[in-house]
Amino acid sequence: MRHTIGMPYLPLFLDSEGRNALMVGGGAVAARKAELLLRAGLLLTVVAPEIRSELADNDRACCHHRRFEFSDLDDADLVFAATDDAELNREIAAQCRVRHILCNAATDSQGGDFILPSVIDREPIQVAISTSGASPLLARLIRNRLETLLPESYARLAGLLERYRDQVKRDLPARSRSRFWQEVLEGPVADLVHGGRDDEAESVLERLLANPTSSATDGEVFIVGAGPGDPDLLTVRALRLLQQADVVVWDRLVSPPIRALIPKHAEAIYAGKRRSDHQIPQGDLNLLLVELAQSGKRVCRLKGGDPFVFGRGGEEIETLVEHGVRFQVVPGVTAASGCAAYAGIPLTHRDHAQSVSFHTGNLKAGELVLDWQSMRDAHQTLVFYMGTVSLPIIQRELVAHGRSAKTPAALVQQGTTPHQRVAVGTLSSLHQLATDAGFEPPGLIIIGDVVKLYAKLRWYRTGADAVDATTGWFDTR
Ligand SMILES: C[S@@+](CC[C@H](N)C(=O)[O-])C[C@H]1O[C@@H](n2cnc3c(N)ncnc32)[C@H](O)[C@@H]1O
């Protein structure tokens, strides 16, 4: 790395189409750089005694299988000294300097003039990252992080803006333009593009352009699955929409670290949903979403797990459809997937279970009316949501309908969080085991032979699991 006052390198984007690039070297580094050069439209000549096949086979690169000669520099606009011979790279760089040709050398100490950044390509958007040679690995890491913040849809969004640029210039006075673009970028037009609905986005943009003072626009509801608790399990889209929301309506099952991501500017409304303590009745909640959206707000309806798995997302959407409110749905990691993964219990397994089914353990008037007959198969994993309280009924009915009382069974509490606890026993022992260990709702129940795998596969240790030692499946030390 160079030590200068101010920036060690000047970042610039070169109009590279049709320029001549010379690559000296044909190994892995040369091939990686060559790929970038070809993507940027450079006319590439490669000189090396041996050239990797992916480069040699590329019709767009002109390859010479021989040693480098100084005359190769004659027509070059840019040179890449990428051989594994440090001395040769240094000589090429020195010769380029004499001829005023910009040269990129394999390492910083070999005297090159420029470095190639790590690039995020969302054409026409390009983001170049450099650590000024300090650590290419760090540059790649930063790129990976930024990539998650820049979904591919940004490329389409940029394309849409480009198409309307001239028209906006023509139709709007200079003073309103930046406000217009801001509304496009921070409002439903961008949301729709990110949601893959480009045609609708274009219509909204045209409407806005025809009537720029309307301030676009109706609101929208994002029905977002927040996953089972670990904030790292949020999807990229969930996080983006959450950050854009004017109002966030959240459920009790949304974990505190995810609630902490609700932006400061947004109004947060608690929708409740404790067992038998529905803070806002579902019907009122559905209408609240409609009202908020109709007042022009972007509403994020943040729900635990996945909105379409015991999440009543369907009912909320039905009301939105009835009132003509625009919406999008973002899936989340459902509790079954999250808890099973973090408890080390695969829901299916070649040797133990060929299917899995999800059930509700929610009691209606003290009853649990389910198709118990369909749960008899010993090779089927059963998952019960909302079943902690009804566990004795679940156990009784399953045994009465043919599942062995010795069927392995687990209860996962606060799955995927640092407070996760797992109770592991059998159909006959699980309820007592969990009660003795102080397990409390909500919890997720997994029943079937796959539960035995917990003994071998548990990996996320939070320290307070309860295990029925009489099952004999595992060493309880
Ligand atoms: C109303 S349902 C919502 C399910 C949610 N939509 C989903 O896809 O996970 C609530 C039930 O999900 C389960 N649940 C959700 N998050 C959980 C977690 N972190 N640990 C254990 N169970 C969880 C519990 O069975 C709880 O009673």
The ligand as an ORCA input file, in Angstrom:
! r2SCAN-3c Opt
* xyz 0 1
  C     -49.294    -18.195     15.336
  S     -48.038    -19.309     15.015
  C     -47.079    -18.409     13.882
  C     -46.194    -19.251     13.042
  C     -45.355    -18.445     12.110
  N     -46.166    -17.812     11.117
  C     -44.265    -19.292     11.458
  O     -44.280    -19.478     10.237
  O     -43.393    -19.742     12.166
  C     -47.107    -19.258     16.481
  C     -46.394    -20.543     16.781
  O     -45.216    -20.670     16.028
  C     -44.257    -21.387     16.759
  N     -43.059    -20.551     16.887
  C     -42.823    -19.400     16.283
  N     -41.584    -18.953     16.558
  C     -41.030    -19.866     17.363
  C     -39.770    -20.016     17.980
  N     -38.805    -19.089     17.806
  N     -39.529    -21.092     18.719
  C     -40.467    -22.033     18.884
  N     -41.679    -21.967     18.321
  C     -41.967    -20.911     17.568
  C     -44.872    -21.717     18.085
  O     -45.454    -22.975     17.960
  C     -45.932    -20.655     18.203
  O     -46.971    -21.063     19.072
*
